[in-house]
C-alpha cells in the first residue's frame, strides 16, 4: 500500500516538474512574455486528401504545447474543387486556420493581422 502511494506522489511530482520546466523555457524563448506572430505555411496542390489530417495534427500539437505557431496558412496552388472545399471547411471550423491562393500570399505575409480575419 505504501509503495502505491509513494509511486503516485512520485508521478505527480515528476509531472509538476515537467510543467515548471515548460513554463520557464517558454519564458526564456519569448523574452517579452508575448508570443510573436508565427505563421505555418502549408502548400496545398493537386488532389490533397491528407490536408485535413495534417492540419488537425498541427492543431493537436498546438493544444499540447509541442507546436508554438499561432496561425496555419494553407496556400492553394492549383488544387481541385474537393481540396478547396476541405480547406474552406477547416478555415470555418478553426479560428487559427486560414487559406489563400498563391497570388495572395504576399499580402497575407505583409499583414499578419489579416490572417485571422480571412
C-alpha positions in Angstrom: 0.0 0.0 0.0 2.8 2.4 0.9 4.5 1.6 -2.4 1.4 2.6 -4.4 1.1 5.9 -2.5 4.8 6.6 -3.0 4.5 5.8 -6.7 1.5 8.2 -7.1 3.2 11.0 -5.3 6.4 10.5 -7.3 4.4 10.5 -10.6 2.6 13.8 -9.6 5.9 15.4 -8.6 7.5 14.4 -12.0 4.5 15.9 -13.9 4.8 19.1 -11.8 8.5 19.4 -12.5 7.8 19.0 -16.3 5.2 21.7 -16.2 7.5 24.1 -14.3 10.3 23.4 -16.9 7.9 24.1 -19.7 6.8 27.4 -18.3 10.3 28.6 -17.6 11.6 27.6 -21.0 8.7 29.4 -22.7 9.7 32.5 -20.6 13.2 32.3 -22.0 12.1 31.7 -25.5 9.7 34.6 -25.6 11.6 37.3 -23.7 8.8 39.9 -23.6 6.3 37.3 -22.4 4.5 37.7 -25.7 4.2 35.2 -28.5 5.1 36.9 -31.7 3.2 36.1 -34.8 4.2 32.7 -36.1 2.6 31.5 -39.3 3.0 28.0 -40.6 2.6 27.9 -44.4 1.4 24.6 -45.9 1.4 24.4 -49.7 -1.7 22.6 -51.0 -1.6 21.4 -54.6 -3.5 19.0 -56.7 -5.8 16.5 -55.0 -4.6 16.5 -51.4 -6.7 14.2 -49.3 -4.3 14.3 -46.4 -4.6 18.1 -45.8 -7.3 17.7 -43.1 -5.1 15.1 -41.2 -2.1 17.5 -41.5 -4.0 20.5 -40.1 -5.6 18.5 -37.3 -2.2 17.1 -36.3 -0.7 20.5 -36.1 -3.7 21.7 -34.0 -3.4 18.7 -31.7 0.4 19.5 -31.3 -0.5 23.2 -30.6 -3.0 22.2 -27.9 -0.4 20.1 -26.1 2.3 22.7 -26.4 4.6 20.9 -28.9 3.9 23.5 -31.6 4.2 27.2 -31.0 2.7 28.7 -34.2 -0.3 31.0 -33.9 -1.7 30.6 -37.4 -1.8 27.9 -40.1 -2.0 29.3 -43.6 -2.9 26.9 -46.3 -1.5 28.2 -49.7 -3.6 26.8 -52.5 -1.6 26.0 -55.6 -3.7 24.5 -58.4 -5.8 22.4 -56.1 -9.0 20.7 -57.1 -12.5 21.6 -56.0 -12.8 18.9 -53.3 -9.5 20.0 -51.7 -10.6 23.7 -51.9 -13.8 22.7 -50.0 -11.8 20.8 -47.3 -9.6 23.9 -46.8 -12.7 26.1 -46.7 -14.3 23.9 -44.0 -11.1 23.8 -41.9 -10.9 27.6 -42.1 -14.5 27.9 -40.9 -14.1 25.3 -38.1 -10.8 26.6 -36.7 -10.1 30.2 -36.0 -6.3 29.9 -36.4 -6.6 28.2 -39.8 -6.8 30.3 -43.0 -6.3 29.7 -46.7 -5.3 31.8 -49.6 -4.2 31.4 -53.2 -0.5 31.7 -54.1 -1.1 35.1 -55.7 -2.4 36.4 -52.4 0.4 35.1 -50.3 2.4 38.3 -50.2 -0.4 40.4 -48.9 -1.1 37.8 -46.1 2.5 37.8 -45.0 2.9 41.6 -45.1 -0.2 42.0 -42.9 -0.3 39.1 -40.4 -3.5 40.5 -38.7 -5.4 39.8 -41.8 -4.7 36.1 -41.5 -7.2 35.6 -38.7 -9.9 37.6 -40.4 -10.0 35.6 -43.7 
